[in-house]
Amino acid sequence: MLNKSEVFNMSENLLGKNIPEAELIALDEKGPKKVKFSELKGAPALLLFFPLVNTGVCHSEMCSIRDSIQRYNSLKTRVIAVSVDSPFAWKLWAEKEGFKFEFWSDFNKEASNKLGCIYEELVGLKGVSKRSAFIVDAKGIIQYAWISEDSKKLPLFDEIVSVLQKL
């Protein structure tokens, strides 16, 4: 079931293993809160790392997820977008665009570094997440990893759904 399509960096070594623990920040009605990957156990999760909020290709990717969220809901999959932006920037963008899925901020770059999906520099900005997709099963095991070196390339959504259907 593991898929190595376009896997780069150290992430290939993570397939079939527990997702490494990392602390990120989410925003709920009470404000910012710490979240960890260990909280993903119990249901499949799709983690979509992307470079920056409110930018062209990232906008297309998030709109694609927004427009097909029922597909992921029917597969009982938790969809979580992740970038190094602040959760407050995401909240404004999400409200404007109608994004109803979760966002976890990797502002401190812990998750991006541990998963090997971080640019040293992208358009003059250091430490931006690479466009990546990870499927974590209900036990916290990475079943799929895709990391693009090309920030303009979108994840392979049909391939992602195919993997999710097999979980």
C-alpha positions as CSV (number, residue, x, y, z in Angstrom):
1,M,0.0,0.0,0.0
2,L,3.0,2.3,0.4
3,N,3.4,4.7,-2.5
4,K,6.8,6.1,-3.4
5,S,5.6,8.2,-6.4
6,E,7.9,11.2,-6.7
7,V,9.2,10.8,-3.1
8,F,12.3,12.9,-2.5
9,N,14.7,13.5,0.4
10,M,14.5,11.6,3.7
11,S,10.7,11.1,3.4
12,E,11.1,7.8,1.6
13,N,12.8,6.5,4.8
14,L,9.6,7.5,6.7
15,L,7.2,5.3,4.7
16,G,5.7,2.6,6.9
17,K,6.9,4.3,10.0
18,N,5.2,6.3,12.7
19,I,4.9,10.0,11.8
20,P,7.6,11.8,13.7
21,E,6.4,13.8,16.6
22,A,6.2,17.6,16.0
23,E,4.5,20.5,17.7
24,L,2.5,22.9,15.6
25,I,-0.1,25.6,16.3
26,A,-3.8,25.5,15.4
27,L,-6.3,28.2,15.9
28,D,-9.7,27.5,17.4
29,E,-12.5,29.7,18.8
30,K,-10.4,30.2,22.0
31,G,-7.3,31.2,20.2
32,P,-4.0,29.5,19.3
33,K,-3.4,26.0,20.7
34,K,-0.5,23.5,20.5
35,V,-1.2,20.4,18.4
36,K,0.9,17.3,17.8
37,F,1.0,14.7,15.1
38,S,0.3,12.0,17.8
39,E,-3.3,13.5,17.9
40,L,-3.9,12.1,14.4
41,K,-4.4,8.5,15.6
42,G,-7.9,7.1,15.2
43,A,-8.7,8.1,11.6
44,P,-6.7,8.6,8.4
45,A,-5.3,12.1,7.8
46,L,-4.1,13.9,4.7
47,L,-1.4,16.4,5.5
48,L,-0.9,19.0,2.8
49,F,2.2,21.1,3.3
50,F,2.3,24.2,1.0
51,P,4.7,27.2,0.7
52,L,2.7,30.3,1.6
53,V,-0.9,31.4,2.2
54,N,-2.6,33.7,-0.3
55,T,-0.3,32.9,-3.2
56,G,-1.2,31.7,-6.7
57,V,-0.5,28.0,-6.8
58,C,-1.2,27.6,-3.1
59,H,-4.6,29.2,-3.7
60,S,-5.3,26.8,-6.5
61,E,-4.4,23.8,-4.3
62,M,-6.5,24.9,-1.4
63,C,-9.5,25.7,-3.6
64,S,-9.2,22.2,-5.1
65,I,-9.4,20.7,-1.6
66,R,-12.3,23.1,-0.7
67,D,-14.2,22.1,-3.8
68,S,-13.7,18.3,-3.2
69,I,-13.8,18.2,0.6
70,Q,-16.9,15.9,0.5
71,R,-14.7,13.3,-1.3
72,Y,-12.3,13.2,1.7
73,N,-15.1,13.4,4.2
74,S,-16.7,10.3,2.6
75,L,-13.4,8.5,3.1
76,K,-13.5,9.6,6.8
77,T,-10.2,11.4,6.2
78,R,-9.1,14.4,8.2
79,V,-7.6,17.1,5.9
80,I,-5.0,19.4,7.4
81,A,-3.2,22.1,5.5
82,V,0.2,23.0,6.9
83,S,2.5,25.9,6.2
84,V,5.0,28.1,8.0
85,D,2.6,31.0,8.0
86,S,0.9,32.2,11.2
87,P,-2.5,30.7,12.0
88,F,-3.9,34.3,11.9
89,A,-2.9,34.7,8.3
90,W,-4.5,31.4,7.5
91,K,-7.7,32.4,9.3
92,L,-8.2,35.5,7.3
93,W,-7.5,33.7,4.0
94,A,-9.7,30.8,5.0
95,E,-12.6,33.1,5.9
96,K,-12.3,34.9,2.6
97,E,-12.1,31.8,0.5
98,G,-14.4,29.5,2.5
99,F,-11.8,26.9,3.5
100,K,-13.5,24.7,6.1
101,F,-10.7,22.2,6.7
102,E,-8.0,22.4,9.4
103,F,-4.8,24.4,9.2
104,W,-1.8,23.8,11.4
105,S,1.0,26.4,11.5
106,D,4.5,25.0,11.3
107,F,5.8,28.5,12.1
108,N,8.8,27.0,13.9
109,K,9.5,24.6,11.0
110,E,9.7,21.6,13.3
111,A,7.4,19.4,11.2
112,S,8.8,20.5,7.8
113,N,12.3,19.7,8.9
114,K,11.5,16.3,10.4
115,L,9.6,15.3,7.3
116,G,12.3,16.6,4.9
117,C,9.9,19.0,3.1
118,I,11.5,22.4,3.6
119,Y,13.3,24.7,1.2
120,E,16.5,26.3,2.3
121,E,15.3,29.2,0.3
122,L,12.4,29.9,-2.0
123,V,12.0,33.3,-3.7
124,G,14.4,34.8,-1.2
125,L,12.5,33.4,1.8
126,K,14.4,30.9,4.0
127,G,12.6,27.9,5.6
128,V,9.4,27.7,3.5
129,S,7.6,24.3,3.4
130,K,7.8,22.4,0.1
131,R,4.5,21.4,-1.5
132,S,4.0,18.0,-0.1
133,A,1.3,15.4,0.7
134,F,1.4,12.8,3.4
135,I,-1.2,10.2,4.2
136,V,-1.1,9.0,7.8
137,D,-3.3,6.0,8.7
138,A,-5.4,5.6,11.8
139,K,-2.4,4.1,13.7
140,G,-0.2,7.1,12.9
141,I,1.8,5.3,10.2
142,I,2.9,7.2,7.0
143,Q,1.3,5.3,4.1
144,Y,2.1,7.9,1.4
145,A,4.6,10.6,0.9
146,W,4.9,13.0,-2.0
147,I,7.3,16.0,-1.9
148,S,7.8,18.3,-4.9
149,E,10.9,20.2,-5.5
150,D,8.9,22.3,-7.9
151,S,6.8,24.7,-5.9
152,K,4.3,25.1,-8.8
153,K,3.5,21.4,-9.1
154,L,0.3,20.3,-7.4
155,P,-0.1,17.0,-5.5
156,L,-1.5,14.0,-7.4
157,F,-5.0,14.2,-5.9
158,D,-6.4,11.1,-7.8
159,E,-3.4,9.1,-6.5
160,I,-4.0,10.4,-3.0
161,V,-7.7,9.4,-3.1
162,S,-6.7,5.9,-4.5
163,V,-4.4,5.3,-1.5
164,L,-7.1,6.6,0.9
165,Q,-9.7,4.2,-0.5
166,K,-7.4,1.3,0.3
167,L,-7.0,2.2,4.0
